[in-house]
Amino acid sequence: MPLLQLFVLALVQGITEFLPISSSAHLVLVPYFTGWDDQGLLIDVAVHVGTLLAVLIYFRRDVIDMIVGIVGLLSGRRREGARLAAQVIVASIPVVIAGAALHRFGPDIFRNVEIIAWATIGFGILLGAADRLFPATGRVGEMSYGGALFVGLAQCLALIPGTSRSGITMTAGRVLGLQRREAARFALLLSIPAILGAGTLAGVDLASAGDTRLTLDALIAGALAFVAALIAIAAMMAWLKRASFTPFVIYRVALGVLLLYLIYA
C-alpha cells in the first residue's frame, strides 16, 4: 500500500478514534472520497491498535491502578483500582460477545455509506440531547455495576459504522449523569479491551494470510496512528474540561447531511 495512503489512514484514525465522531466511518469514507481501494478491516484494526497504545500511555495511572487492584484481589486485599477494573470488565462483556459474532458471520455487513450517513446524524443528535438533558455531576467511582453494564450494552451499537464507539459510550455516560471528562475517561478506558480483542482477531487473520508486506503496512500505519491519537486524546480532554460536546454534534450532523446529499443527489 502506498505510504501516502497509510499516512492518511493513520492520521484519520488517530484523530477520530477517541473523538465522538466515529473513526470507523471515516476509515470507510477515505477510499470513498479518494478513489483508493478499500484498505480492508486488517489495516483498520492495525491503526486501532496504534491508538490502543496511546490510550494506555495517557491513562497509565488508571491502568496501573486497575492492574494493582486485580492483583490485590487475587491476594485477598481490596484496593481502589479493583472497582474500576470490575466496571471495565462488566461493560466489556456485551461487545466481546457481539463483536465475536459479527466477526464470524459478516464483518463487512455494515460497511455502507448510506448506513454511515444516517448513523452519523442520528447518534450525533442523541449525544447532543444527552449532554443537554442530563446533569453532569457524577464520577466513574460512583457509578454502579448496572450503570457500567448499561454503557457496555450501548457500546455494542458501535459495531455499526457511523455510530462511534467513543461517542455512544460517552452518550451513555452522560445519560447516567457523569461529568463530561468522566464520561470520556470511562469511554476511553473501555476502548482498551475492545481494541485489544479486535487486534487479536486481526492478528490471527494476518498470520493466516502469511502476507509480510501487509504486516509491514500494518505496523507503519499503527505507529503513525499512535502519535496522532496521543495528541487527539490530550486535546479532547482539555476541551471537555471547559466546554461541551456541541461542536462534535454539529460536525456529525453536517457530515451526515453532506453524505446524504452525495448519495441521493
Secondary structure by P-SEA (a helix, b strand, c coil): ccaaaaaaaaaaaaacccccccaaaaaaacccccccccccaaaaaaaaaaaaaaaaaaaaaaaaaaaaaaaaaaacccccaaaaaaaaaaaaaaaaaaaaaaaaccccccccaaaaaaaaaaaaaaaaaaacccccccccccccaaaaaaaaaaacccccccccaaaaaaaaaaaacccaaaaaaaaaaaaaaaaaaaaaaaaaaaaaaccaaaaaaaaaaaaaaaaaaaaaaaaaaaaaccccaaaaaaaaaaaaaaaaaaacc
